[in-house]
């Protein structure tokens, strides 16, 4: 099942799970619409044909949702009854920290076995270096910044680009660095309006023909519109444009890196079941597969590496 927000690479993961299960002579069903489908018994049998020609597709063929009913004991009991009726031995849950919280609550109340696979474009799940969807979203944001730079350069303008990241600055930092942004604003650091002014004025003083500010949507500065308004106040003679990328970062064909990662996770999840593992999340650390108890999984935040900050200062000076 896929749960929570969509991310590029989900179908590649579903494909790997199904084909690895079939290879090991396991019966597998798809649970449609996440936890809501688990409550409703929205199950479909899956085979090799079900997952044919989907590795390149964005979104999820199993659909996704956020279930209010699953947040109640009554809803979880209904889901458990459907699981028992279908003779399901274990659930492979492709989700984020919210989905794993739901799974943890469920396992405390009922004898249900989960294998978690981390997906989120925000890349902010503990116990894995990277999550399904992050690389594609990062490249989408970077390509957008490249295109915006063309216009900014042609007209000698300032642009503020807002990327997703309500609590996480991974996309902003990665896309900002790759796109040569002059400033990057993320939730993990304190807003420094004085420093931003100095960076922008320094850029114009050395005759830069464009300036790009990348801001994560959850930064305390208030987002791209607020940042643009502030910039206009101390640079009133300059045009300041705003581009909010929004949900385009979630869609699209997954990158090669996301397809490979998703395939490794899907293959590894079935392997974990065959080894008798239960209620763990698969993750990637230093290019090796690791398993961490679901009980330990939580959202984590980016630690800003001082060398990264020094590099940013050097390359934008």
Helices and strands as residue ranges (DSSP letters): H 10-23, E 29-31, H 34-40, E 43-45, G 49-51, G 69-71, H 73-85, E 91-95, H 97-109, E 114-118, H 134-155, E 158-163, H 170-178, E 183-185, H 193-205, E 211-216, H 224-234, E 240-244, G 246-249, H 256-274, E 280-285, E 288-293, G 294-296, H 306-316
